[in-house]
Amino acid sequence: MVETEHVHDEVMRQMYSEADPPLDWDEAKANPEEKDEDWYLEHELSQERQREIFDEITGQYELTESQQSVLAMSCLLEYAPTTPTDGDVTDDT
């Protein structure tokens, strides 16, 4: 059986290395007290790219359906970088 924590960390490392601005996932994981509660909102990566990374990495392992579901919930819904919003309107007045 595959150790899902390893797969989870691999997915998160790749997502945050491509996020804007990038983040060292291992450093953030090792020192959570140094981060604000909503630190992930400071990093953006498109939802499409998040899914591509998730599929690329998890596809390299023989995961059960249950493992795949748990990883999807954690990687894509809980710990993923925020998704940039198109058409942000800024008020320069």
GROMACS elastic network, one bead per residue, 0.5 to 0.9 nm:
[ bonds ]
;  ai    aj funct       b0    kb
    1     4     6  0.88319   500
    1    62     6  0.79844   500
    1    63     6  0.76477   500
    1    64     6  0.85019   500
    2     5     6  0.89149   500
    2     6     6  0.84864   500
    2     7     6  0.82602   500
    2    61     6  0.72580   500
    2    62     6  0.69946   500
    2    63     6  0.65430   500
    2    64     6  0.87781   500
    2    67     6  0.86894   500
    3     6     6  0.58312   500
    3     7     6  0.69941   500
    4     7     6  0.50028   500
    4     8     6  0.59698   500
    4     9     6  0.85388   500
    4    63     6  0.83998   500
    4    67     6  0.70239   500
    4    68     6  0.88469   500
    4    70     6  0.88733   500
    4    71     6  0.73127   500
    5     9     6  0.61212   500
    5    10     6  0.85158   500
    5    71     6  0.87033   500
    6     9     6  0.52609   500
    6    10     6  0.61991   500
    6    11     6  0.87517   500
    7    10     6  0.50490   500
    7    11     6  0.62571   500
    7    12     6  0.86545   500
    7    57     6  0.74060   500
    7    58     6  0.68509   500
    7    61     6  0.82416   500
    7    71     6  0.81561   500
    8    11     6  0.52490   500
    8    12     6  0.62197   500
    8    13     6  0.86089   500
    8    54     6  0.89743   500
    8    58     6  0.86791   500
    8    71     6  0.63964   500
    8    74     6  0.78711   500
    8    75     6  0.65778   500
    9    12     6  0.50288   500
    9    13     6  0.59334   500
    9    14     6  0.85637   500
    9    25     6  0.77620   500
    9    26     6  0.79375   500
    9    75     6  0.88012   500
   10    13     6  0.51970   500
   10    14     6  0.63986   500
   10    15     6  0.87326   500
   10    57     6  0.73986   500
   11    14     6  0.53652   500
   11    15     6  0.62156   500
   11    16     6  0.86954   500
   11    50     6  0.88441   500
   11    53     6  0.66269   500
   11    54     6  0.58908   500
   11    56     6  0.88720   500
   11    57     6  0.63390   500
   11    58     6  0.78968   500
   11    75     6  0.71584   500
   12    15     6  0.50443   500
   12    16     6  0.60241   500
   12    17     6  0.83115   500
   12    25     6  0.65151   500
   12    26     6  0.89679   500
   12    53     6  0.89730   500
   12    54     6  0.86493   500
   12    75     6  0.67554   500
   12    79     6  0.76506   500
   12    80     6  0.71315   500
   12    81     6  0.89628   500
   13    16     6  0.54458   500
   13    17     6  0.59789   500
   13    18     6  0.86967   500
   13    23     6  0.82655   500
   13    24     6  0.70165   500
   13    25     6  0.51734   500
   13    26     6  0.72448   500
   14    17     6  0.51017   500
   14    18     6  0.63605   500
   14    19     6  0.86274   500
   14    25     6  0.85406   500
   14    53     6  0.70750   500
   14    54     6  0.89720   500
   15    18     6  0.53935   500
   15    19     6  0.61301   500
   15    22     6  0.86641   500
   15    23     6  0.89528   500
   15    25     6  0.88283   500
   15    45     6  0.73558   500
   15    49     6  0.81797   500
   15    50     6  0.63197   500
   15    53     6  0.68149   500
   15    54     6  0.84251   500
   15    80     6  0.72399   500
   15    81     6  0.73327   500
   16    20     6  0.80156   500
   16    21     6  0.82072   500
   16    22     6  0.54753   500
   16    23     6  0.51912   500
   16    24     6  0.68374   500
   16    25     6  0.64021   500
   16    43     6  0.75395   500
   16    44     6  0.84841   500
   16    45     6  0.80454   500
   16    80     6  0.79705   500
   16    81     6  0.68910   500
   17    20     6  0.83831   500
   17    21     6  0.83763   500
   17    23     6  0.58680   500
   17    24     6  0.67844   500
   17    25     6  0.78436   500
   18    21     6  0.79582   500
   18    22     6  0.59612   500
   18    23     6  0.83894   500
   18    44     6  0.87196   500
   18    45     6  0.71058   500
   19    23     6  0.72212   500
   19    43     6  0.56713   500
   19    44     6  0.51721   500
   19    46     6  0.85235   500
   19    81     6  0.69141   500
   19    82     6  0.89497   500
   20    23     6  0.83222   500
   20    42     6  0.81887   500
   20    43     6  0.52833   500
   20    44     6  0.51021   500
   20    45     6  0.66219   500
   20    81     6  0.88948   500
   21    42     6  0.75627   500
   21    43     6  0.55265   500
   21    44     6  0.71077   500
   22    43     6  0.69189   500
   22    44     6  0.86229   500
   23    26     6  0.88441   500
   23    27     6  0.83058   500
   23    28     6  0.77185   500
   23    43     6  0.77040   500
   24    27     6  0.53868   500
   24    28     6  0.63407   500
   24    29     6  0.87021   500
   25    28     6  0.51092   500
   25    29     6  0.60264   500
   25    30     6  0.84865   500
   26    29     6  0.51018   500
   26    30     6  0.60281   500
   26    31     6  0.85571   500
   27    30     6  0.51276   500
   27    31     6  0.60861   500
   27    32     6  0.83404   500
   28    31     6  0.52623   500
   28    32     6  0.56303   500
   28    33     6  0.87764   500
   28    34     6  0.78354   500
   28    35     6  0.72421   500
   29    32     6  0.56928   500
   30    33     6  0.88784   500
   31    34     6  0.57176   500
   31    35     6  0.75076   500
   32    35     6  0.54381   500
   32    36     6  0.82291   500
   32    37     6  0.88079   500
   33    36     6  0.76409   500
   33    37     6  0.88222   500
   35    38     6  0.79900   500
   35    39     6  0.59451   500
   36    39     6  0.50575   500
   36    40     6  0.87397   500
   37    40     6  0.83615   500
   38    41     6  0.58089   500
   38    42     6  0.78838   500
   39    42     6  0.56975   500
   39    43     6  0.77912   500
   40    43     6  0.56242   500
   40    44     6  0.81305   500
   40    79     6  0.71446   500
   40    80     6  0.71067   500
   40    81     6  0.52608   500
   40    82     6  0.63874   500
   41    44     6  0.71917   500
   41    81     6  0.64667   500
   41    82     6  0.52530   500
   41    83     6  0.86067   500
   42    81     6  0.77865   500
   42    82     6  0.74897   500
   43    80     6  0.89193   500
   43    81     6  0.52759   500
   43    82     6  0.60536   500
   43    83     6  0.84303   500
   43    84     6  0.88760   500
   44    80     6  0.87916   500
   44    81     6  0.52036   500
   44    83     6  0.54566   500
   44    84     6  0.56353   500
   45    48     6  0.84065   500
   45    49     6  0.67792   500
   45    50     6  0.66838   500
   45    80     6  0.82981   500
   45    81     6  0.58698   500
   45    82     6  0.63441   500
   45    83     6  0.54559   500
   45    84     6  0.65117   500
   46    49     6  0.52743   500
   46    50     6  0.62259   500
   46    51     6  0.87043   500
   46    81     6  0.84620   500
   46    82     6  0.78673   500
   46    83     6  0.51231   500
   46    84     6  0.61754   500
   46    85     6  0.89112   500
   47    50     6  0.50068   500
   47    51     6  0.62381   500
   47    52     6  0.86477   500
   47    76     6  0.85093   500
   47    81     6  0.89113   500
   47    82     6  0.83371   500
   47    83     6  0.57932   500
   47    84     6  0.83196   500
   48    51     6  0.52552   500
   48    52     6  0.62732   500
   48    53     6  0.87824   500
   49    53     6  0.61502   500
   49    54     6  0.84901   500
   50    53     6  0.52755   500
   50    54     6  0.61767   500
   50    55     6  0.86555   500
   50    75     6  0.88094   500
   50    76     6  0.71332   500
   50    80     6  0.75134   500
   50    81     6  0.83432   500
   50    83     6  0.89638   500
   51    55     6  0.60412   500
   51    56     6  0.84413   500
   51    76     6  0.74699   500
   52    55     6  0.51811   500
   52    56     6  0.59727   500
   52    57     6  0.85624   500
   53    56     6  0.51072   500
   53    57     6  0.61279   500
   53    58     6  0.84048   500
   54    57     6  0.54726   500
   54    58     6  0.59387   500
   54    59     6  0.81360   500
   54    71     6  0.88544   500
   54    72     6  0.77435   500
   54    75     6  0.77035   500
   54    76     6  0.79357   500
   55    58     6  0.53437   500
   55    59     6  0.56293   500
   55    60     6  0.86576   500
   56    59     6  0.53312   500
   56    60     6  0.69157   500
   57    60     6  0.55221   500
   57    61     6  0.75807   500
   58    61     6  0.55737   500
   58    62     6  0.80556   500
   58    63     6  0.75340   500
   58    68     6  0.76268   500
   58    71     6  0.86907   500
   59    62     6  0.74807   500
   59    63     6  0.83113   500
   60    63     6  0.89891   500
   63    66     6  0.79022   500
   63    67     6  0.57782   500
   63    68     6  0.60319   500
   64    67     6  0.51188   500
   64    68     6  0.61824   500
   64    69     6  0.86254   500
   65    68     6  0.50676   500
   65    69     6  0.61957   500
   65    70     6  0.86977   500
   66    69     6  0.51387   500
   66    70     6  0.62237   500
   66    71     6  0.85836   500
   67    70     6  0.51759   500
   67    71     6  0.60787   500
   67    72     6  0.85083   500
   68    71     6  0.52051   500
   68    72     6  0.60911   500
   68    73     6  0.86914   500
   69    72     6  0.50735   500
   69    73     6  0.62327   500
   69    74     6  0.86450   500
   70    73     6  0.52276   500
   70    74     6  0.62350   500
   70    75     6  0.85000   500
   71    74     6  0.51179   500
   71    75     6  0.57114   500
   71    76     6  0.78896   500
   72    75     6  0.52974   500
   72    76     6  0.53815   500
   72    77     6  0.71474   500
   72    78     6  0.89990   500
   73    76     6  0.57044   500
   73    77     6  0.51461   500
   73    78     6  0.65341   500
   73    79     6  0.88790   500
   74    77     6  0.57202   500
   74    79     6  0.61391   500
   74    80     6  0.80882   500
   75    78     6  0.60342   500
   75    79     6  0.53441   500
   75    80     6  0.56294   500
   76    79     6  0.65174   500
   76    80     6  0.52043   500
   76    81     6  0.85141   500
   77    80     6  0.63503   500
   79    82     6  0.88924   500
   80    83     6  0.85170   500
   85    88     6  0.63176   500
